[in-house]
């Protein structure tokens, strides 16, 4: 029987998303399950195995592609390092497990790398020679696609844009350093910083919201809330520094931005545009970069995982 589909899996801290995807990028079946990642490796693997078995029951597949948080050793098919967000995830031989459960070849990569690959294949980065992707969610992740292929660096660790230092000596980051972009610009970090200020008695309308999100912080900032304005100013300033430096380092055709922060829409984009306009750019270099918002949304990771699997089967991505 012809195998004209691959199983694509996007592993997240909250959910594991999957789909059966053909060579044209059409998603035939989507299945989302809670990841239980906070419970650790065994709980997360149980969810992933269930997804593989359920999806494979719908017919033969050619391969499995999967994206995972953390530093992924693409060549070895294992998780090289994961912070405490997913206990005991470091060292997991995920590709081998996926191959065992599915009975077909499997390949893995970092989740935001695959978001970038998905956007380049079917989204806002389509046709770009050099594309940078930024995903602003619980953390701040990044991906680089050059001439249609992922750039992983010498040891497979690139790119960790969220841990580029934008405020030397700034607030502590979970990576162990201080002043990383993720500390200020990620929606999850904005909520954490808000709670820290509220805990010491800072007045804010946020106190009236039981479970607030970054969108609430942006909305209240626009209404003049002092704490929310501070949090937004810090986030936009950090992100602008990051974007400006990436533009000079990589000379990209496009910088694609996605994730929870971008769901806040035009108000946040307007703040970022205004901050970036503070930097000088010679007329001869204008435009230095193009900013674009993700076109694929929650499907970016699934499509990127599918493209990874198809490229692996075709020999265009040889786990390098």
Buried (B, 14 or more C-beta within 10 A) or exposed (E): EEEBBBBBBBBBBEBBBBBBBBBEBEBEBBBBBEBBBEEEBEBBBEBBBBBBEEBBEEBEBBBBBBBBBBBBBBBBBBBBEBBEBBBEBBEBBBBBBBBEBBEBBBBBBBBBBBBBBBBBBBBBBEEBEBBBBBBBBBBBBBBBBBEBBBBBEEEBBBBBBBBBBBBEEBBEBBBEEBBBBBBBBBBBBBBBBBEEBBEEEBEBBBEEEEEBBBBBBBBBBBEEBBBBBBBBBBBBBBBBBBBBBBBEEBEBBBBBBBBBBBBBEEBBBEBBEEBBEEEEBEEEEEEBBEBBBBBBEBBBBBBBBBBBBBBBBEEEBEBE
